[in-house]
Amino acid sequence: MSDWDIKISSHKGGFNLNLREVAKYKDLLFLLVKRDFISIYKQTILGPLWFFIQPIFQTVIFGIIFGQLAKLAPSDVPQPVFFMSGIVLWQYFSDCLFKTSETFITNQHVFGKVYFPRLITPLSIIVSALLKLGVQLMLFLVVFLVYFLFADSHGLEPNWTIILVPFYILMAAGISMGLGLIVTSYTTKYRDLKFLIQFGIQLLMYYSTVIMSVKLVEQKPAFGGYMDYVMFNPMSPIIEAMRHAFIGEKGGVFEPLFLLYSLGFMLVVLLIGIAVFNKTEKDFVDTV
């Protein structure tokens, strides 16, 4: 029997990332990232300017509704900095989750014809969204520096935890990817999940600290122990830590135990997502 140069087999463990093979397809990863960027903004008038328009409009609306009317944001710190610090991170999480949850549906024709490590596709979504996040973070830094340097710091107290911001982004990416892999694996059989995830992400935002200050809301008797439950949203401790890094204790809380909870949640959901994804990719063509 002759030896084969390449042997393609479906016999692999559920938790096998096969990173060596993924690394060989790095050029494909780059092409998929480029495709995602071009397909979204090629036929738009403003193009990449939407990177800036979206967080600016959301910040203004949140500032009016949740800041001025509902009084859920601290009044002694700049509300644009407060809301935008949560919006950019949440937008990255929601974009990754929604697009990853459609991996099998949107790529079914390609998956059925050409072989490549299927994990490349959700990874390209994470990287593509990371480019958008980078641009929006630059916008946030400009807003932050304007208030910090030209308005006598305006109550802003940045601290050493800023160095942990890349770690916060990594956790948001891991949680969104893990949840997205689980959802996309089951949408091959249950298409209803596609519609559930669309408004589910929006509802989940209101069950987080994107729109409110933990310390301020805890002082309102009407909310009772509501914030205790909100912090069990794994994104809430991350957003709070993000705000604490740039604003200080007036804007957010840095709770290591809650961050460990978010980290543990990320690792568990990511492992489960990869296992379910690897199992589904073997025969999803027969069910889609």
Order of alpha helices (4+ residues) and beta strands (2+ residues): alpha-alpha-alpha-alpha-alpha-alpha-alpha-alpha-alpha-alpha-alpha-alpha-alpha
